[in-house]
Amino acid sequence: MGILLTQRDGLIGPIAKLFGFIMNAIFEALSFIGIENIGLCIILFTIIIYMLMMPMQIKQQKFSRISSVMNPEIQAIQKKYANKKDQASMYKMQEETKLIYEKYGTSPTGGCLGSLIQLPFLFALWPVVQNIPAYVKGLKDAYNHFNLIDQIKSTEGYQKILENFIADNKIIIEADKIKGTNSIVDILYKLQDNTWDGLAEAFPKLSDTIEQTQEYIKGFNYFPTSNFGINIGETPSAMFSEAIANGFSIATIGLIIVAVLIPVLAGFTQWLSVKISQNAMQSQNNKKQEDNAMVQQMNTMMKIMPLMSVFFCFTMPSGLGLYWITSAVVRTIQQVFINRSLNKKSIDQIVEENLKKAAKKREKSNKADGKNINSMATMYTRRIEEMKAEAIAEAEKQEKEKQRRKEIVENAASQKRTSNAKPGSLAAKANMVNEYNNRNNK
C-alpha cells in the first residue's frame, strides 16, 4: 500500500498530499546537495507555502483599509432602517448597501472570502508537519536504513509487543492496530530520546540495530545539528520533565532552556505578528481605538493568541513549534512589506484600482453573456425556420387530404345520381357523358 496509509484522508486529504509533494521535493533538493535535515525542510516549506498565499493576504489587507472608510456609510444605512422590519424596507436597505459596495469596487465577501480560502490550506499544513514520514519518502526509508523495520516484523508476536510498548509509553498513533511498515514508522517517528531505550528493552535481540538507527535518525530529526539542537519529534514538555527527573546539571539546565525557548519564541513571534497588524489598522483609521470594533478584536487576539501558542508548542512536537515560529515570522515580514506598499497609496487609489478590476470583470462577464445570447439566438432562429418548414409541409398535406375527401364525396354523389336515373332516360345518358369526362380529366 506504500506510504498512503499514514497520509491524511477526507476533505483536506488532496491538499495535504499536494503539500506533502512540496515537502518531499524540498527534502530531495536538499539531499542532492548533501543536507538531510527535516527542521530545515519545515522552515523552507513554511516560507514557500506562505509566499504562495501572499496574494490572498494582500487582497484581505486592501479590503481592511477600504472597510475603515466604507463601514461608517454601511452603519448609517443600517441605523436608517433599524426599526423597519417590513419586506420593502429590508429590500431597500439591501439595495443601498449593495450600492455602497459597488461604489468602493468590492463585495460583502471581499474580506472573509480570502480567509475562508486559506482555512483548508492552513488545516492541511498540520498533518504534513505532524507526520512527515508519511509524505517524505527519504525520511521513511531512513528508519529502515539498518533494516530495523524488517527485523521487527520478523520477530514473533511483534504486533502485541508494539501494542504493549505504545500503551506503556503513552504513544498515540491514528491506527487502531499495528498494520505493518507504516504503523511501525509512525511509532518510531514519535519516539523520544528516553523511549528509544524502552524499545530496545521490548526487542532485546535488536538492541544494536535500534541504537544504530537512533544515531542515524538524529541527523534527520535534530535541528540545527545532531550535536547541538532539538529533536523535532520530541515535545518540550517531555524534555522539561526529563530534565527535572534527571536532576540539575549543566546538561539538564541546557535541556530546560531549549524546552522553554520554543514555546516562548512561538508566543513572542505570534504577539509581534498581531501587533504589527494592529498598528497598520490603527494608522489607517481616524476613529478612537475604543470606538473601533475591529481594533478591539485585534486587542483580544493579541492577548489570547500568544498564550495559545505557548501552550500548544509546549505540549506538541518541536517540529510543530518550529513551523509555528516560522509561520509567525514570515507573516510578520509579509505584513511589513504589505504595509509599506499600501501606505504609498491613498484609499482613493485603492478604490480606483478595485473599480477598474470590477469593470474588467463585468466586461469579461458581458462578453461571455453576449456569446451565450448570440449562440442562443442562432439556435432559436434555426429552430424557427425548421418549425416554419414543418408548418408549410403540414399545410400542403392537409390541403391534399381535403382535396381527396372532396373527390370521394363528388364521386359518391355522381354514383348516386347515376343509380337513381332510369335506364335509357336523358338523365342516364347525361351521367354517362359526365363520368366519361371525369375519367378523361384524371
N, C-alpha and C positions, 0 to 999 in steps of 0.2 A: 504493500500500500504506500510505500515511500514515506515522506515526511508529512503527508497531508493529514494524517490522523491527529496530529498535535496542533494543527492550524485552526484558527477560529472560523466557525461557520456562521450561518444566519445572515442578517441584513448587512452587517459590516464586513462579512467574510471576504467578498471580492475586493473591497478597498484595502483590507488588511493584507491580502495576498499581493496587491499591487505595491503597497509599501514594503512588504517583505522582499519583493523582487528588487526594489531600490536598495534596501539594506544589504541584500546578498551581492548586488553589483558593487556597492561601496567596499564590502569586505574583499571581494575578488580583486578589485583595483588596488587596494592597499596590500593584499597578499602578493601581488605581482611585483611590488617594489620592496617586498620583504618586511612589511608591517602587518602583523596579525593581532589586532587589539580591538576587542569589542567596545570598550569605552570610547575610543576614538571614532569608531563606526557610529555609535549613538550620537555623538556630537555633530559629525558631518551630516548624518541622516536628518537630525532635527533642523539644522540650518537649511538644508535643501527643501524640506517639506514646508517650512515657514516662508521661504522665499517664493515657493510656488503659490502659496495662499496670500501673498502680499497684495495683489490687485484687489482682492475682496476686502482686505483691511483698508486700503486707500479709499475704496468706494464707501465703506462704512464711515470713515472719518469725514469725508465730504458731506455725507448725509447728516452727520452730527453737527457740523458747522452750519449747514443750512437750517437745521431744526432750531438752532438758537434764535434765528430771525423769524422762522415760519411758525413756530409753536404759539407765540402770542396771538397771532391772527386766527389760528385754529381754535385757541381757547376762547377768543372773543366770540366766534361763531357758536361754540358750544354753550357759552353763557347766554347768548341771544335766544337760543331755543331750549334752555334748561327746563322751563316749566311747560313746554309744549310737547305733548306726547301723541298728538294725532298723526295720522299717516302722512298727511300733506306737509306738515311741519318737518317731520323726520326726513321726508324726501328732499325738501328744500335745504335742510342742514347738510345732507349728503352731497347735494349738488354744489353748494357753496364751498364745502370742504374740498371737493374734487377740484374746483377752480383754483383754490389756493395751491394745491399740489402741482397743478399744471402751470401755474404762474412761476413756480420755482423749478420747474422741469424735473420733478421727481414723483414718487408714488408712495402710498402708505406702507408698502412692503420694502421700500428702499433701504431702511435701516435694519430691519430684522431678517431680511432675506439672506444677506451676507452671512449673518451669524448662524442661521439655520443651515446654510450650505456647508459651513465649516464644521458643524457638530459631528456629522458622520465621519469626517476625516480625523477629527480630534479623538473620537472614540476608537477609531481603527488604529491609531498610533499605539494605544496601550497594549493590546495583545502582542504586537510585534516586538515592542521593547521588553515586555514581560516574559516572553517565551521565544527568545532569539533563535535557539537551535532549530525550532520548527520552520524557520524561514531562511536561515543561513546554513547552507549545506556544509560549508567548511568547518563551522563550529561543531555541528553534529558529528561529523567524521572524526573530529579531534578526540571526542570521548571514547572512540574505539581505535585510537591510534596504536595502542598496545593490545588490541583485541580483548579489552576488558568486557565489553558488552557480550561478545560471543562466548567468553568464558563463563560469565554469569548465567547466560541462557543454557549452557551445557551442564550447569550444576543442578543436581536432582532436587526438585522441590523449590527452585529459585523464586517462584511466584509467591509462595507462602512466606518465605524468608524476607522478601522485599516488603510484603504487606505488613508483617510484624515490625520491620525496620522503620517504615514511614509512620506507623502508628506510635512507636516508642519515641520517635524524634519529632513528632507533630509536623510532618511534611505533608503539604496539601498538593495533590495533583488532580486534574479535572477528570481523569478516567476513574471509573468505579473499581476496576480491577487491572492488574498488570497485564498488558497486552503486547508483549514483545518489545522490539527495539525502541519504538517511540516512547513508550511508558518508562523504560529504563533511562533514556536520555533525559526525559522530564525530571526524573528523580535526581540524577547526577547533576543536572544544571542547578537544582535547588540546594545542593549540599554546601555547607559552610565548613570553615576550617576544622571545627571540632567534630562535625558529623562524618567527615571522611574516615576518621578513626573508628567510628561506630560501624561504618560499612565494612571496614577491614575485620572487625570482630564478628560481623554477621557472616562474612565469607573468608574465614581464616586461611584457606588454601590459596586465595587470590590476593593476599595482603601486599605482596611485592608489586603485582600489576596495579593494584589500587594506588599505591604510593607513587609509582611512576606516572600514572595518569593524572594524579592530583598535581604533581610538579609541572607536568606538561601543560595542563589546563591553565595554570597560573599566568602563563604568557598571554593567554587569550583574555582571561577574565579580570586581571588586575590592571588598574588604571592609576597613574600613567604607566608604571612599570611593575613587574613582578617583585622587584627588590624594594621598591618604595611606592606604595599605592594602596588602593582599597579593592576589595573583592566586590565586583558589581552585582554578584548574585547573592551577597550576604546583606542582611538588614542591619542598619545602625543600632537598632535596639538590641539585637543579638550580640553585636560586637561590644556594646556597652555592658551588657550582662556578663559576657565572658571576661571582660577586663576586671569588673568588680569581683567576680568569683576567684580570679587568679591572684588577687591582692595587688597592692600598689607597688609599681616598679616603673622604671623608665619606659619599658615596652608597653605596659598596660596603660600608663598615662598617655602615651602616644596614640594608643588604640582608642582611648576615650575621646581624645581631641578629634581624631578622624571621624569617630561615630557621631560626635556633636556637630562637626563642621558642615556636613552635608545638609542636615535639616536647617541649620542656621542660615547657610547660604541660600537655600531654597526659599526660606521665608523672606530674607532681605531682598533678593532679586525680584520676588513677587511684589513686595512692597514698593520697590523702585519703579517697576513697570506700571503699577496702578497710579503711583504718584505723578509720573510724567504725563499719563493720560489725563489725570485730574487737572494739572497745570495748564495743559492745552485747552481743556474745556473752559476753565476759568478765564483764560486770556481772550477767548472769543465771545464771552458772554458778558454783557454790561449789567446784568442783574446782580443783586447781592447773593452771596453764597447760600444763605438760608432760604432764599426765595426760589432757588433753582432745584427742582426735584432730581434732575439728573446728577447734579453735583453732590446732593445728599446721598444718592445711591452709590456714587463713587467713594464717598467717605466711609460708607458701611463696608464696601468691598475692601477698602484699604485696611480696615481693622480685621476683617474676617479671613480674607484670602491668605495673608501671610501666616496666620495661626494654623489654618488648614494645611498649608504647605509644610509647615514644620511637623505637624502630626503625621501626615501621610508619608513624608520622606524619612521619618524616624522608624516607622513600622513596616515599610515596604523595602524591597531590594534596592541596593545603592544604585543600580543601573537606572531605575525609575527616577531616583533623586537626581542623577546626572542629567537625565532627559529633562526633568522639571526645571533645573537650574539653567540649562542651555536654552530651553524654550523661552524662559523669562528674560534672559539676556538678549536673545535675538529679537523678541517683541519690543524690548526697550530701545534697542538700536534702531529698529524699524520705525518706532514711534517718533524718535528724534528726527530722523530724516524726513518722515512724512510731515511732521510739524513744520520743519524748515521750508519744505516745498510749498505747503499750503499757506504758510504765513506770508509768502510772497504774493499771494493772490487775495483780492478782496472777495467778499461774499458775492458782489455783483458779477465778478469774473467767473466764479464757480457756477453761479446760476446761469450765466450766459453759456458756459460750456455744456451744462446739463440740457439747456433748451435746444442747443444745436444737435446734441446726441438724440434728444427726443424727436426733433424734426426729421433727422435722417432715418430714425426707426419708423416713424409714421410714413415717410416717403417709401421706404422699402416695403412696408406693410401694404400701402396703397397700390404699389406696383404688383405685388403678389395678388391682391384682391382684384386689380384690373385684369390680370391674366386669367384669373378664375372666371371673372364676369364674361370676358371675351370668349373663353372656351365654352362656357355655359350657353352664351348667345348663339354661337356657331352650332352647338348641338341642338338647341331649340329650333333654329331656322331649318336645319336639315330635317328635323322631325316634322315640322310644319309642312314642308314640301312633300314628304312621304305621305302624310295624312291627306294632303290635297290630292295627290295622285290616286290614293286609295279611294277617296270620295268620288272622283270622276269615274273610276273604273266601276264602282258600285252603282253609280247613277246610270251608266250605259247598260250595265247588267239588268237593272230594274226596268229600263225602257224596253229592252229586248223581250223581257219576260212579259211586260204589259202588252206589247205588240202580238206576241204569241197567243196570249189569252184572248185577245180581241179577234184574232183569226179563227180560233177554236169556236168562239161564240157565233161568228158570222157563218161559219161552215155548218154549225148545228142548226142555225135559223134557216139556212138555204135548204138543208136536207129536209127540214120540217115542212117548208113550203112545197118542196117537190113531192113529198109523200102525201100531202093534202090535196094536190091538184088531180083532177080527173084525167085518166089516160086518154090521149088524143085531143084534149082540150087545148085552147090557145095558151092558157097558163102553164100547162105541162111543157108545151113546146118552148115557151119563153124561158122556163127554168133550165131546160136542156141547153139552150144557147148560152145562158149566164154561166152555167157550170163549165161549158167548153171554154168560154173566155177566161174564166178564173184559172183553169189548168194551164192555158197558154201563157197567162201573165206570170205564173210561178216559174 
